[in-house]
Amino acid sequence: MVFPRLAGLSVVVVSIALGQSSTERAFDVASVKPSASGAGVWSVVRGKDGRFVAENTPLKALIEFAYDIRDPQIIGAPGWMGGARYNIEARPDRTIPVGPVGDATTRLMLRDLLSDRFHLVTHRETVISPVYALVVGKNGPKLTEATPESKGPDVWVSRGQFRASKVTMTDVAHMLSTQVGRTVIDKTGLTGTYNFILEYAPEVETTIAAKEGVSETAKSDSALTPEAPAIFTALQEQLGLRLESTNGPVEILVVDRVERPSPN
């Protein structure tokens, strides 16, 4: 969540981060401790200076964040990965820049931390699976194109609402994936960046935010108006978009090995 704007990263940006040395990819100081809070609200935050803080967060959510994927894309995970909660505070030895390159660097540093403390070993596979195609509705899109002066890309995805500024349709598809339980693929053909607010009745209690250089993922118990439409209806009525069920390639992450964290 994950930083929803990462969905639009180019191969060039990703390769820049992947080209870093192992030292550059590691946090300078990191604390990993079991959380005593148990079930309930959890959060993941990256500050402007690159500091990474997770509170009461399941390992599975940390993996989703680190690999920029969603829960259905993780297989082979033991049950405790979704139940045991952890508090993590990690600081780099340098300032990690705000923006896509900094986001990608933080993800790589978290992967290194999970490998070191949880002995996490994974590999990726691609399978053909049910997905949703995001397409334009029959009456055309109802979107406001962002101006050059618009701030962004900024996204706030809370329980029952998307607020987005200067996002691409690829970003939107990525955000929707967190709510509908399937990978969403952009098939709109829309190439601009857009500002919008989408209000709907959520079925998944996930909150993801990326605003003004501070990115956060958290579960939320926020109230919702009972008359809010389902997300499929809201997309058509408010944005002029719709989701079509189809099959397509989905990248999955296979957990080969994972252990409870080693002491700090």
Residue pairs with C-beta under 8 A, 6 or more apart in sequence:
1 64
1 65
1 68
1 157
1 178
1 206
1 208
1 217
2 44
2 64
2 65
2 68
2 178
2 208
2 210
2 215
2 217
3 46
3 68
3 103
3 208
3 210
3 215
4 155
4 157
4 167
4 171
4 174
4 175
4 178
4 208
4 210
5 100
5 103
5 152
5 153
5 154
5 155
5 167
5 171
5 210
6 68
6 100
6 103
6 104
6 107
6 174
7 68
7 168
7 170
7 171
7 173
7 174
7 175
8 100
8 153
8 168
8 170
8 171
8 174
9 100
9 104
13 100
13 101
13 104
14 104
16 101
16 104
17 101
17 104
17 105
17 107
17 108
18 108
20 105
20 108
22 112
25 105
25 108
25 109
25 111
25 112
26 109
26 112
26 113
26 116
27 52
27 90
27 91
27 92
27 109
27 112
27 113
28 91
28 92
28 93
29 90
29 91
30 88
30 89
30 90
30 91
30 113
30 117
30 264
31 87
31 88
31 89
31 90
31 264
32 86
32 87
32 88
32 113
32 117
32 261
32 264
33 86
33 87
33 88
33 264
34 84
34 85
34 86
34 87
34 261
35 55
35 56
35 57
35 85
35 86
35 87
37 55
37 56
37 85
38 56
38 85
39 83
39 85
40 56
40 219
41 56
41 218
41 219
41 220
41 221
42 54
42 55
42 56
42 57
42 58
42 61
42 85
42 218
42 219
43 53
43 54
43 55
43 56
43 57
43 216
43 217
43 218
43 219
44 52
44 53
44 54
44 57
44 61
44 62
44 65
44 216
44 217
44 218
45 52
45 53
45 54
45 214
45 215
45 216
46 52
46 96
46 103
46 106
46 214
46 215
46 216
47 53
47 214
48 98
48 213
48 214
49 95
49 96
50 91
50 92
50 94
50 95
50 96
50 102
50 105
50 106
51 89
51 90
51 91
51 92
52 88
52 89
52 90
52 91
52 106
52 109
52 110
53 88
53 89
53 90
54 62
54 86
54 87
54 88
54 89
55 87
56 85
56 86
56 87
57 85
57 86
57 87
57 88
58 81
58 82
58 83
58 84
58 85
58 86
59 80
59 81
59 82
59 84
59 86
59 114
59 118
59 258
60 71
60 74
60 77
60 81
60 82
61 217
62 86
62 88
62 110
62 114
63 69
63 74
63 77
63 81
63 114
63 120
63 122
63 253
63 255
64 70
64 71
64 74
65 107
65 110
65 217
66 107
66 110
66 111
66 114
67 107
67 111
67 122
67 253
68 107
69 251
69 252
69 253
70 177
70 178
70 183
72 181
72 182
72 183
73 183
73 250
73 251
73 252
73 253
74 252
74 253
74 255
75 252
75 253
75 254
75 255
76 254
76 255
76 256
77 255
77 258
78 255
78 258
80 260
81 255
81 258
84 260
86 261
88 113
90 109
90 110
90 113
92 109
96 102
96 105
96 106
98 213
99 213
103 215
111 120
114 120
115 121
116 262
117 261
117 262
118 258
118 259
118 260
118 261
118 262
119 257
119 258
119 259
119 262
120 255
120 257
120 258
121 255
121 256
121 257
121 258
122 253
122 254
122 255
122 256
123 253
123 254
123 256
124 251
124 252
124 253
124 254
125 251
125 252
125 254
126 249
126 250
126 251
126 252
127 249
127 250
127 252
128 247
128 248
128 249
128 250
129 182
129 183
129 247
129 248
129 249
129 250
130 182
130 245
130 246
130 247
131 182
131 183
131 184
131 185
131 245
131 246
131 247
131 248
131 250
132 176
132 180
132 182
132 183
132 184
132 185
132 243
132 244
132 245
132 246
133 184
133 185
133 187
133 243
133 244
133 246
133 248
134 169
134 172
134 173
134 176
134 184
134 185
134 186
134 187
134 188
134 241
134 242
134 243
135 187
135 188
135 241
135 242
135 243
135 244
136 188
136 189
136 190
136 240
136 241
136 242
137 236
137 240
137 241
137 242
139 240
140 240
141 188
141 190
141 239
141 240
141 241
142 238
142 239
142 240
143 190
143 194
143 196
143 239
143 240
144 194
144 195
144 196
145 192
145 193
145 194
145 195
146 152
146 165
146 166
146 167
146 192
146 193
146 194
146 195
150 165
150 166
150 193
150 195
151 165
151 166
151 212
152 164
152 165
152 166
152 167
152 193
152 195
153 164
153 165
153 166
153 167
153 168
153 171
153 193
153 210
154 164
154 165
154 166
154 210
154 211
154 212
155 162
155 163
155 164
155 165
155 167
155 171
155 175
155 208
155 209
155 210
155 211
156 162
156 163
156 164
156 209
156 210
156 211
157 163
157 175
157 178
157 179
157 206
157 207
157 208
157 209
158 207
158 209
158 220
158 222
159 202
159 205
159 206
159 207
159 220
159 221
159 222
159 224
160 199
160 200
160 201
160 202
160 222
160 224
160 225
160 228
161 197
161 198
161 199
161 200
162 172
162 175
162 196
162 197
162 198
163 196
163 197
164 171
164 172
164 175
164 194
164 195
164 196
164 197
164 198
165 195
166 193
166 194
166 195
167 193
167 194
167 195
168 186
168 191
168 192
168 193
168 194
169 186
169 188
169 190
169 191
169 194
170 186
172 186
172 194
172 241
173 184
173 185
173 186
174 184
175 208
176 184
176 231
176 235
176 243
177 183
177 184
178 204
178 206
178 208
179 200
179 202
179 203
179 204
179 206
179 231
180 203
180 204
180 231
180 243
181 203
181 204
183 248
183 250
184 243
185 248
187 244
188 241
196 238
196 239
197 238
198 231
198 234
198 235
198 238
198 239
199 228
199 234
199 238
200 228
200 229
200 230
200 231
200 233
200 234
200 235
201 224
201 228
201 229
201 230
201 231
201 234
202 224
202 231
203 230
203 231
205 219
205 220
205 221
206 217
206 219
206 220
207 216
207 217
207 218
207 219
207 220
207 222
208 216
208 217
208 218
209 215
209 216
209 217
209 218
210 216
228 234
229 237
232 242
232 243
235 241
235 242
235 243
236 242
